[in-house]
Amino acid sequence: SPAHKTSMATKFYVLAGFSAALAVYTFYDRNDYASLLDGKRVIVCGASTGIGEQTAYVYAKYGAKLVLTARREDVLKQVAAKCRDLGAESVEIVPLDLAEAKSAPILIERAQSAMGGVDVLVLNHIIGYYGPWGPESVEQLDLAEKVLRV
């Protein structure tokens, strides 16, 4: 019957699609990122904890050259040591507060000096504020301006 033929054709195409997907999954080189990232010159901002720290570890695992920046030098040193252990080609730390306008040129100059340029820039730095928010105080307005500048 025509319904049976359609049903068989649908099953065939679903099975063929599934088989193709399985073949791609099985034979796809999962280490392809290594060739894409090996030796890349990467700046990771906010690299002391959280997402920035984990991002630095991923780039390190694939052999990138790293410049790590955050405010806390002691924590950056620990992250840098782990990045070296994971296989980073080189690691430079630049303790800075990127909320300060003078910090960005310093970071770029240090990255240029350490790596000869930048291929990837990971902007992962923030300013945190906990508490009520509103235009009631000059401090809050100053913080709002600082957040917009960062």
KENUZA-974321 format. One line per field, with one value per atom (N, C-alpha, C, O): residue in one letter; atom name; z negated, x negated, y negated. Coordinates in steps of 0.001 Angstrom, whole numbers, padded with zeros to 6 digits. Layout:
N
resn = [a | ...]
name = [CA | ...]
c3 = [Z | ...]
c1 = [X | ...]
c2 = [Y | ...]
//
This chain:
150
resn = [s | s | s | s | p | p | p | p | a | a | a | a | h | h | h | h | k | k | k | k | t | t | t | t | s | s | s | s | m | m | m | m | a | a | a | a | t | t | t | t | k | k | k | k | f | f | f | f | y | y | y | y | v | v | v | v | l | l | l | l | a | a | a | a | g | g | g | g | f | f | f | f | s | s | s | s | a | a | a | a | a | a | a | a | l | l | l | l | a | a | a | a | v | v | v | v | y | y | y | y | t | t | t | t | f | f | f | f | y | y | y | y | d | d | d | d | r | r | r | r | n | n | n | n | d | d | d | d | y | y | y | y | a | a | a | a | s | s | s | s | l | l | l | l | l | l | l | l | d | d | d | d | g | g | g | g | k | k | k | k | r | r | r | r | v | v | v | v | i | i | i | i | v | v | v | v | c | c | c | c | g | g | g | g | a | a | a | a | s | s | s | s | t | t | t | t | g | g | g | g | i | i | i | i | g | g | g | g | e | e | e | e | q | q | q | q | t | t | t | t | a | a | a | a | y | y | y | y | v | v | v | v | y | y | y | y | a | a | a | a | k | k | k | k | y | y | y | y | g | g | g | g | a | a | a | a | k | k | k | k | l | l | l | l | v | v | v | v | l | l | l | l | t | t | t | t | a | a | a | a | r | r | r | r | r | r | r | r | e | e | e | e | d | d | d | d | v | v | v | v | l | l | l | l | k | k | k | k | q | q | q | q | v | v | v | v | a | a | a | a | a | a | a | a | k | k | k | k | c | c | c | c | r | r | r | r | d | d | d | d | l | l | l | l | g | g | g | g | a | a | a | a | e | e | e | e | s | s | s | s | v | v | v | v | e | e | e | e | i | i | i | i | v | v | v | v | p | p | p | p | l | l | l | l | d | d | d | d | l | l | l | l | a | a | a | a | e | e | e | e | a | a | a | a | k | k | k | k | s | s | s | s | a | a | a | a | p | p | p | p | i | i | i | i | l | l | l | l | i | i | i | i | e | e | e | e | r | r | r | r | a | a | a | a | q | q | q | q | s | s | s | s | a | a | a | a | m | m | m | m | g | g | g | g | g | g | g | g | v | v | v | v | d | d | d | d | v | v | v | v | l | l | l | l | v | v | v | v | l | l | l | l | n | n | n | n | h | h | h | h | i | i | i | i | i | i | i | i | g | g | g | g | y | y | y | y | y | y | y | y | g | g | g | g | p | p | p | p | w | w | w | w | g | g | g | g | p | p | p | p | e | e | e | e | s | s | s | s | v | v | v | v | e | e | e | e | q | q | q | q | l | l | l | l | d | d | d | d | l | l | l | l | a | a | a | a | e | e | e | e | k | k | k | k | v | v | v | v | l | l | l | l | r | r | r | r | v | v | v | v]
name = [N | CA | C | O | N | CA | C | O | N | CA | C | O | N | CA | C | O | N | CA | C | O | N | CA | C | O | N | CA | C | O | N | CA | C | O | N | CA | C | O | N | CA | C | O | N | CA | C | O | N | CA | C | O | N | CA | C | O | N | CA | C | O | N | CA | C | O | N | CA | C | O | N | CA | C | O | N | CA | C | O | N | CA | C | O | N | CA | C | O | N | CA | C | O | N | CA | C | O | N | CA | C | O | N | CA | C | O | N | CA | C | O | N | CA | C | O | N | CA | C | O | N | CA | C | O | N | CA | C | O | N | CA | C | O | N | CA | C | O | N | CA | C | O | N | CA | C | O | N | CA | C | O | N | CA | C | O | N | CA | C | O | N | CA | C | O | N | CA | C | O | N | CA | C | O | N | CA | C | O | N | CA | C | O | N | CA | C | O | N | CA | C | O | N | CA | C | O | N | CA | C | O | N | CA | C | O | N | CA | C | O | N | CA | C | O | N | CA | C | O | N | CA | C | O | N | CA | C | O | N | CA | C | O | N | CA | C | O | N | CA | C | O | N | CA | C | O | N | CA | C | O | N | CA | C | O | N | CA | C | O | N | CA | C | O | N | CA | C | O | N | CA | C | O | N | CA | C | O | N | CA | C | O | N | CA | C | O | N | CA | C | O | N | CA | C | O | N | CA | C | O | N | CA | C | O | N | CA | C | O | N | CA | C | O | N | CA | C | O | N | CA | C | O | N | CA | C | O | N | CA | C | O | N | CA | C | O | N | CA | C | O | N | CA | C | O | N | CA | C | O | N | CA | C | O | N | CA | C | O | N | CA | C | O | N | CA | C | O | N | CA | C | O | N | CA | C | O | N | CA | C | O | N | CA | C | O | N | CA | C | O | N | CA | C | O | N | CA | C | O | N | CA | C | O | N | CA | C | O | N | CA | C | O | N | CA | C | O | N | CA | C | O | N | CA | C | O | N | CA | C | O | N | CA | C | O | N | CA | C | O | N | CA | C | O | N | CA | C | O | N | CA | C | O | N | CA | C | O | N | CA | C | O | N | CA | C | O | N | CA | C | O | N | CA | C | O | N | CA | C | O | N | CA | C | O | N | CA | C | O | N | CA | C | O | N | CA | C | O | N | CA | C | O | N | CA | C | O | N | CA | C | O | N | CA | C | O | N | CA | C | O | N | CA | C | O | N | CA | C | O | N | CA | C | O | N | CA | C | O | N | CA | C | O | N | CA | C | O | N | CA | C | O | N | CA | C | O | N | CA | C | O | N | CA | C | O | N | CA | C | O | N | CA | C | O | N | CA | C | O | N | CA | C | O | N | CA | C | O | N | CA | C | O | N | CA | C | O | N | CA | C | O | N | CA | C | O | N | CA | C | O | N | CA | C | O | N | CA | C | O | N | CA | C | O | N | CA | C | O | N | CA | C | O | N | CA | C | O | N | CA | C | O | N | CA | C | O | N | CA | C | O | N | CA | C | O | N | CA | C | O | N | CA | C | O | N | CA | C | O | N | CA | C | O]
c3 = [000000 | 000000 | 000000 | -000445 | 000506 | 000551 | -000837 | -000999 | -001822 | -003183 | -003704 | -004376 | -003397 | -003828 | -003158 | -003803 | -001848 | -001123 | -001719 | -001868 | -002059 | -002664 | -004016 | -004358 | -004762 | -006072 | -005962 | -006744 | -005001 | -004797 | -004340 | -004792 | -003444 | -002968 | -004121 | -004244 | -004955 | -006107 | -007043 | -007516 | -007309 | -008179 | -007578 | -008292 | -006263 | -005591 | -005767 | -006120 | -005516 | -005620 | -007060 | -007293 | -007999 | -009405 | -009770 | -010416 | -009362 | -009650 | -008955 | -009551 | -007694 | -006959 | -007638 | -007780 | -008054 | -008741 | -010055 | -010381 | -010811 | -012087 | -011869 | -012615 | -010858 | -010557 | -010171 | -010591 | -009369 | -008964 | -010180 | -010330 | -011049 | -012253 | -013153 | -013713 | -013288 | -014099 | -013504 | -014242 | -012192 | -011535 | -011755 | -012055 | -011607 | -011830 | -013267 | -013526 | -014213 | -015625 | -015914 | -016654 | -015346 | -015609 | -015032 | -015680 | -013834 | -013152 | -013224 | -012761 | -013798 | -013917 | -014894 | -015978 | -014528 | -015375 | -016469 | -016217 | -017665 | -018776 | -019225 | -019976 | -018789 | -019150 | -018114 | -018135 | -017222 | -016193 | -016792 | -016184 | -017984 | -018636 | -018901 | -018877 | -019153 | -019426 | -018265 | -018477 | -017052 | -015902 | -015699 | -015179 | -016104 | -015962 | -017010 | -016741 | -018197 | -019311 | -019668 | -020389 | -019188 | -019516 | -019105 | -017935 | -020081 | -019811 | -019652 | -019431 | -019760 | -019666 | -020852 | -021943 | -020631 | -021658 | -022257 | -021589 | -023538 | -024168 | -025435 | -026293 | -025543 | -026788 | -027417 | -026759 | -028696 | -029438 | -030592 | -031525 | -030512 | -031581 | -032618 | -032280 | -033869 | -034926 | -035112 | -035355 | -034999 | -034967 | -036341 | -036424 | -037413 | -038733 | -039248 | -039989 | -038879 | -039366 | -038334 | -037344 | -038591 | -037821 | -036348 | -035965 | -035529 | -034088 | -033485 | -032625 | -033919 | -033395 | -033697 | -032834 | -034907 | -035288 | -034429 | -033890 | -034306 | -033526 | -032045 | -031375 | -031536 | -030145 | -029940 | -028937 | -030889 | -030806 | -030762 | -030015 | -031560 | -031578 | -030234 | -029781 | -029604 | -028299 | -027263 | -026524 | -027207 | -026252 | -026570 | -025657 | -027848 | -028240 | -027769 | -027260 | -027944 | -027550 | -026071 | -025670 | -025267 | -023827 | -023384 | -022190 | -024334 | -023993 | -023607 | -022895 | -024053 | -023721 | -024550 | -025594 | -024057 | -024825 | -025555 | -024941 | -026864 | -027664 | -028368 | -028858 | -028407 | -029319 | -030152 | -029630 | -031464 | -032382 | -033193 | -033686 | -033330 | -034122 | -035043 | -034697 | -036216 | -037233 | -038311 | -038214 | -039316 | -040355 | -041353 | -041873 | -041637 | -042721 | -042204 | -041619 | -042425 | -041917 | -042494 | -041771 | -043793 | -044416 | -043778 | -043567 | -043472 | -042840 | -041384 | -040895 | -040691 | -039306 | -039217 | -038276 | -040188 | -040195 | -040264 | -039605 | -041054 | -041171 | -039855 | -039410 | -039242 | -037960 | -036893 | -036096 | -036885 | -035904 | -036062 | -035069 | -037300 | -037539 | -036987 | -036364 | -037210 | -036689 | -035163 | -034522 | -034574 | -033112 | -032537 | -031508 | -033202 | -032751 | -032820 | -031907 | -033930 | -034095 | -033027 | -032612 | -032585 | -031585 | -030163 | -029254 | -029971 | -028659 | -027911 | -026715 | -028593 | -027919 | -027429 | -028124 | -026238 | -025684 | -026527 | -026766 | -026977 | -027877 | -028644 | -028180 | -029837 | -030661 | -031306 | -031943 | -031137 | -031758 | -032578 | -032114 | -033797 | -034570 | -034634 | -034729 | -034580 | -034637 | -035615 | -035222 | -036895 | -037865 | -037643 | -037802 | -037274 | -036991 | -037380 | -037462 | -037615 | -037776 | -036491 | -036277 | -035647 | -034350 | -034442 | -033423 | -035649 | -035832 | -035765 | -035605 | -035885 | -035790 | -034341 | -033711 | -033820 | -032410 | -032037 | -030900 | -032958 | -032652 | -032485 | -031981 | -032899 | -032900 | -031510 | -031221 | -030654 | -029335 | -028509 | -027962 | -028398 | -027623 | -028221 | -027489 | -029547 | -030198 | -029811 | -029493 | -029840 | -029490 | -028053 | -027787 | -027141 | -025723 | -025513 | -024759 | -026169 | -026043 | -026570 | -025954 | -027706 | -028279 | -027393 | -027236 | -026821 | -025925 | -024666 | -024195 | -024129 | -022931 | -023233 | -022427 | -024393 | -024784 | -025022 | -024615 | -025679 | -026043 | -024878 | -024765 | -024000 | -022973 | -021546 | -020595 | -021385 | -020040 | -019343 | -018129 | -020090 | -019523 | -020228 | -021201 | -019737 | -020347 | -019243 | -018290 | -019379 | -018460 | -019038 | -018308 | -020369 | -021023 | -022288 | -023071 | -022476 | -023679 | -024351 | -023775 | -025582 | -026348 | -027409 | -028380 | -027213 | -028152 | -029167 | -028878 | -030346 | -031368 | -032711 | -033749 | -032712 | -033964 | -034274 | -033375 | -035564 | -035978 | -037176 | -037817 | -037443 | -038710 | -039393 | -038811 | -040612 | -041337 | -042292 | -042866 | -042455 | -043427 | -044070 | -043376 | -045377 | -046116 | -047029 | -047824 | -046923 | -047764 | -046961 | -045765 | -047602 | -046892 | -045787 | -045898 | -044737 | -043591 | -043303 | -043295 | -043071 | -042726 | -042784 | -043229 | -042337 | -042277 | -043600 | -043615 | -044717 | -046011 | -046518 | -047329 | -046056 | -046589 | -045472 | -044386 | -045764 | -044820 | -044594 | -043486 | -045638 | -045508 | -044458 | -043665 | -044454 | -043476 | -042063 | -041112 | -041917 | -040597 | -040118 | -038938 | -041040 | -040681 | -040252 | -039290 | -040968 | -040611 | -039261 | -038458 | -038999 | -037708 | -036573 | -035530 | -036772 | -035740 | -035527 | -034393 | -036615 | -036524 | -035781 | -034958 | -036066 | -035392 | -033891 | -033089 | -033508 | -032089 | -031409 | -030237 | -032117 | -031538 | -031326 | -030346 | -032253 | -032144 | -030976 | -030696]
c1 = [-000841 | 000000 | -000878 | -002024 | -000342 | -001125 | -001554 | -002657 | -000704 | -001056 | -002233 | -003114 | -002248 | -003330 | -004648 | -005697 | -004597 | -005796 | -006341 | -007554 | -005457 | -005888 | -006524 | -007554 | -005919 | -006438 | -007821 | -008718 | -007990 | -009291 | -010340 | -011484 | -009953 | -010878 | -011298 | -012474 | -010358 | -010663 | -011627 | -012596 | -011363 | -012253 | -013656 | -014653 | -013723 | -015014 | -015795 | -016974 | -015120 | -015805 | -016209 | -017277 | -015383 | -015738 | -016943 | -017875 | -016929 | -018045 | -019323 | -020400 | -019209 | -020375 | -020935 | -022150 | -020052 | -020492 | -021162 | -022197 | -020589 | -021177 | -022539 | -023480 | -022654 | -023928 | -024995 | -026148 | -024604 | -025560 | -026019 | -027208 | -025076 | -025430 | -026361 | -027317 | -026085 | -026925 | -028332 | -029317 | -028428 | -029739 | -030537 | -031729 | -029885 | -030571 | -031041 | -032185 | -030169 | -030531 | -031703 | -032617 | -031685 | -032718 | -034071 | -035102 | -034074 | -035337 | -035798 | -036894 | -034986 | -035377 | -036531 | -036498 | -037525 | -038698 | -038364 | -038308 | -038145 | -037777 | -038944 | -038741 | -040139 | -041302 | -041608 | -042685 | -040680 | -040879 | -041118 | -041803 | -040561 | -040785 | -042266 | -042737 | -043001 | -044429 | -045133 | -045964 | -044822 | -045478 | -045034 | -045795 | -043820 | -043326 | -043910 | -044095 | -044199 | -044595 | -046073 | -046572 | -046776 | -048181 | -048978 | -048992 | -049643 | -050486 | -049748 | -050385 | -048421 | -047673 | -048027 | -048305 | -048014 | -048355 | -047050 | -046267 | -046831 | -045532 | -045671 | -046505 | -044848 | -044696 | -043389 | -042348 | -043442 | -042227 | -042095 | -042897 | -041074 | -040789 | -039888 | -039055 | -040067 | -039276 | -039647 | -038783 | -040939 | -041404 | -041665 | -042149 | -041361 | -041716 | -040745 | -041155 | -039471 | -038481 | -037382 | -037295 | -036550 | -035330 | -035544 | -036432 | -034711 | -034738 | -036087 | -036604 | -036656 | -037951 | -039051 | -039875 | -039066 | -040061 | -039907 | -040888 | -038691 | -038454 | -038761 | -039245 | -038484 | -038814 | -040323 | -040800 | -041066 | -042532 | -043022 | -043946 | -042407 | -042821 | -042558 | -043360 | -041444 | -041140 | -042172 | -042694 | -042464 | -043478 | -044843 | -045597 | -045165 | -046445 | -046542 | -047576 | -045460 | -045423 | -045747 | -046319 | -045380 | -045615 | -046886 | -047078 | -047754 | -049073 | -049156 | -050081 | -048221 | -048243 | -049293 | -049739 | -049669 | -050485 | -049491 | -048563 | -049681 | -048684 | -049238 | -050368 | -048420 | -048601 | -047326 | -046226 | -047500 | -046371 | -046326 | -047352 | -045141 | -045010 | -043804 | -042765 | -043974 | -042938 | -043554 | -044720 | -042786 | -043301 | -044210 | -045134 | -043981 | -044682 | -045886 | -045733 | -047071 | -048306 | -048556 | -048978 | -048298 | -048562 | -047731 | -048229 | -046474 | -045615 | -046031 | -046020 | -046396 | -046869 | -048090 | -048214 | -048986 | -050181 | -049791 | -050407 | -048776 | -048321 | -047701 | -047959 | -046887 | -046265 | -047346 | -047286 | -048330 | -049419 | -050194 | -050552 | -050454 | -051181 | -050401 | -050982 | -049106 | -048296 | -048261 | -048290 | -048198 | -048217 | -049507 | -049489 | -050616 | -051895 | -051860 | -052315 | -051306 | -051196 | -050304 | -050532 | -049289 | -048352 | -048911 | -048361 | -050012 | -050644 | -050683 | -050975 | -050391 | -050492 | -051918 | -052877 | -052050 | -053385 | -054134 | -055332 | -053433 | -053995 | -052851 | -051712 | -053175 | -052162 | -052786 | -053836 | -052141 | -052545 | -051362 | -050223 | -051619 | -050530 | -050709 | -051824 | -049578 | -049575 | -048475 | -047319 | -048836 | -047818 | -047393 | -048187 | -046129 | -045591 | -044124 | -043440 | -043658 | -042238 | -041771 | -042037 | -041085 | -040674 | -039552 | -039117 | -039082 | -038125 | -038839 | -038199 | -040152 | -040942 | -041374 | -041902 | -041150 | -041425 | -042889 | -043180 | -043797 | -045223 | -045642 | -046733 | -044798 | -045183 | -045207 | -046094 | -044264 | -044177 | -045452 | -045952 | -045999 | -047249 | -048416 | -049263 | -048456 | -049506 | -049368 | -050357 | -048132 | -047882 | -048298 | -048961 | -047915 | -048251 | -049759 | -050311 | -050422 | -051884 | -052574 | -053516 | -052108 | -052709 | -052445 | -053313 | -051248 | -050925 | -051778 | -052279 | -051941 | -052782 | -054216 | -054862 | -054699 | -056066 | -056235 | -057234 | -055257 | -055367 | -055095 | -055721 | -054148 | -053699 | -053879 | -053711 | -054218 | -054384 | -053080 | -053064 | -051995 | -050694 | -049594 | -049847 | -048372 | -047219 | -046345 | -045989 | -046002 | -045071 | -043664 | -042679 | -043572 | -042280 | -042266 | -043216 | -041172 | -040978 | -039701 | -038617 | -039830 | -038665 | -038372 | -039115 | -037284 | -036884 | -035923 | -034746 | -036438 | -035653 | -035833 | -035839 | -035975 | -036151 | -034867 | -034158 | -034589 | -033349 | -033595 | -034645 | -032608 | -032534 | -031285 | -030200 | -031430 | -030276 | -029730 | -030483 | -028431 | -027786 | -026655 | -025821 | -026625 | -025578 | -024913 | -025587 | -023628 | -022886 | -021835 | -021679 | -021116 | -020064 | -020657 | -021779 | -019888 | -020353 | -019376 | -018164 | -019888 | -019029 | -019807 | -020955 | -019190 | -019896 | -019896 | -020052 | -019723 | -019620 | -020956 | -020983 | -022050 | -023334 | -024328 | -024250 | -025243 | -026317 | -027195 | -027687 | -027396 | -028210 | -027643 | -028387 | -026317 | -025694 | -025837 | -026032 | -025744 | -025921 | -027357 | -027601 | -028306 | -029710 | -029950 | -030675 | -029340 | -029479 | -028845 | -029404 | -027689 | -027021 | -027907 | -028006 | -028543 | -029446 | -030635 | -031051 | -031172 | -032314 | -031932 | -032704 | -030747 | -030275 | -030159 | -030550 | -029626 | -029492 | -030840 | -030983 | -031822 | -033157 | -033855 | -034577 | -033635 | -034277 | -033668 | -034059]
c2 = [001192 | 000000 | -001244 | -001190 | -002393 | -003637 | -004107 | -004628 | -003932 | -004358 | -003550 | -004088 | -002272 | -001394 | -001798 | -001792 | -002154 | -002592 | -003885 | -004035 | -004819 | -006087 | -005817 | -006398 | -004953 | -004609 | -003968 | -004283 | -003077 | -002433 | -003447 | -003402 | -004365 | -005390 | -006293 | -006635 | -006676 | -007525 | -006809 | -007402 | -005542 | -004772 | -004682 | -004789 | -004486 | -004411 | -005717 | -005700 | -006858 | -008151 | -008470 | -009035 | -008120 | -008329 | -007472 | -007951 | -006221 | -005324 | -005795 | -005759 | -006239 | -006750 | -008004 | -008147 | -008902 | -010124 | -009812 | -010394 | -008903 | -008496 | -007856 | -008131 | -007009 | -006347 | -007363 | -007257 | -008346 | -009387 | -010183 | -010463 | -010547 | -011298 | -010478 | -011014 | -009201 | -008328 | -008217 | -008218 | -008122 | -008043 | -009327 | -009278 | -010458 | -011743 | -011822 | -012197 | -011470 | -011514 | -010583 | -010949 | -009402 | -008407 | -008807 | -008622 | -009346 | -009611 | -011059 | -011374 | -011952 | -013354 | -013481 | -012897 | -014222 | -014414 | -015419 | -016623 | -014929 | -015809 | -016680 | -017635 | -016379 | -017183 | -018259 | -018855 | -018504 | -019508 | -020889 | -021712 | -021158 | -022450 | -022674 | -023811 | -021603 | -021742 | -022414 | -023298 | -022018 | -022624 | -024069 | -024886 | -024385 | -025755 | -026702 | -027889 | -026182 | -027040 | -026963 | -027828 | -025961 | -025790 | -027016 | -027400 | -027626 | -028779 | -030098 | -031128 | -030097 | -031355 | -032228 | -031731 | -033533 | -034522 | -035041 | -035717 | -034707 | -034933 | -035772 | -035483 | -036812 | -037559 | -037103 | -037092 | -036725 | -036385 | -037376 | -037373 | -038220 | -039184 | -038512 | -037671 | -038891 | -038263 | -036809 | -035967 | -036509 | -035119 | -034516 | -033387 | -035226 | -034702 | -033649 | -032755 | -033727 | -032765 | -032571 | -033297 | -031576 | -031394 | -031107 | -030344 | -031736 | -031502 | -031891 | -031178 | -033000 | -033429 | -032427 | -032125 | -031915 | -030914 | -029655 | -029143 | -029168 | -027950 | -028163 | -027251 | -029351 | -029675 | -029617 | -029087 | -030163 | -030113 | -028664 | -028344 | -027792 | -026386 | -025706 | -024888 | -026041 | -025441 | -025865 | -025031 | -027156 | -027623 | -027018 | -026681 | -026877 | -026282 | -024837 | -024405 | -024103 | -022694 | -022517 | -021504 | -023506 | -023415 | -024143 | -024377 | -024503 | -025003 | -026469 | -026860 | -027285 | -028711 | -029449 | -028973 | -030610 | -031552 | -032449 | -032975 | -032627 | -033324 | -034551 | -034553 | -035592 | -036712 | -036743 | -036921 | -036567 | -036529 | -037813 | -038282 | -038377 | -039585 | -039503 | -038941 | -040075 | -040229 | -041117 | -041499 | -041436 | -042339 | -041637 | -042262 | -040364 | -039681 | -038893 | -037820 | -039432 | -038832 | -037440 | -036537 | -037261 | -035960 | -034848 | -033742 | -035139 | -034136 | -033925 | -032795 | -034999 | -034879 | -033969 | -033185 | -034069 | -033213 | -031733 | -030896 | -031417 | -030030 | -029549 | -028431 | -030403 | -030047 | -029862 | -028926 | -030758 | -030667 | -029367 | -028734 | -028964 | -027716 | -026527 | -025639 | -026505 | -025398 | -025428 | -024378 | -026638 | -026755 | -026177 | -025502 | -026443 | -025871 | -024345 | -023656 | -023832 | -022378 | -021748 | -020612 | -022489 | -021964 | -022014 | -021391 | -022762 | -022760 | -024071 | -024089 | -025185 | -026491 | -026693 | -026356 | -027242 | -027497 | -028519 | -028371 | -029554 | -030550 | -031198 | -031229 | -031719 | -032382 | -033609 | -033523 | -034733 | -035998 | -036480 | -036424 | -036954 | -037542 | -039050 | -039562 | -039746 | -041203 | -041615 | -041772 | -041789 | -042181 | -043637 | -044564 | -043813 | -045149 | -045213 | -044193 | -046421 | -046675 | -047350 | -048533 | -046610 | -047134 | -048157 | -048693 | -048432 | -049528 | -050872 | -051912 | -050853 | -052078 | -052281 | -051365 | -053474 | -053775 | -053539 | -053168 | -053744 | -053588 | -052128 | -051859 | -051180 | -049768 | -049137 | -048333 | -049480 | -048828 | -049006 | -048024 | -050227 | -050360 | -049568 | -049056 | -049471 | -048686 | -047215 | -046554 | -046707 | -045308 | -045015 | -044013 | -045878 | -045667 | -045721 | -044919 | -046655 | -046762 | -045508 | -045011 | -044999 | -043785 | -042563 | -041705 | -042493 | -041372 | -041443 | -040422 | -042623 | -042802 | -042382 | -041713 | -042780 | -042448 | -040938 | -040346 | -040336 | -038915 | -037977 | -036923 | -038365 | -037414 | -037921 | -037157 | -039192 | -039729 | -040081 | -040288 | -040150 | -040489 | -039723 | -039013 | -039865 | -039211 | -038631 | -039324 | -037351 | -036699 | -036629 | -036748 | -036432 | -036266 | -037120 | -037107 | -037864 | -038667 | -038199 | -038295 | -037686 | -037229 | -038286 | -038427 | -039026 | -040066 | -039465 | -039249 | -039201 | -038524 | -039222 | -038560 | -040512 | -041237 | -042001 | -042453 | -042131 | -042778 | -043679 | -043641 | -044470 | -045203 | -044688 | -044707 | -044231 | -043728 | -044773 | -045560 | -044776 | -045646 | -044872 | -044290 | -044862 | -044178 | -045196 | -045850 | -045332 | -046261 | -046983 | -046733 | -047870 | -048606 | -049477 | -049971 | -049650 | -050414 | -051536 | -051324 | -052708 | -053838 | -055127 | -055150 | -056197 | -057488 | -058242 | -059463 | -057526 | -058195 | -058729 | -059655 | -058162 | -058601 | -058876 | -058303 | -059750 | -060074 | -058848 | -058635 | -058036 | -056824 | -055886 | -055310 | -055732 | -054849 | -055418 | -054661 | -056728 | -057333 | -057175 | -056922 | -057324 | -057115 | -055664 | -055408 | -054720 | -053317 | -053041 | -052295 | -053628 | -053433 | -053930 | -053284 | -055067 | -055601 | -054665 | -054426 | -054142 | -053225 | -051943 | -051453 | -051398 | -050194 | -050444 | -049596 | -051599 | -051917 | -052077 | -051729 | -052594 | -052762 | -051417 | -051233 | -050478 | -049166 | -048420 | -047286]
//
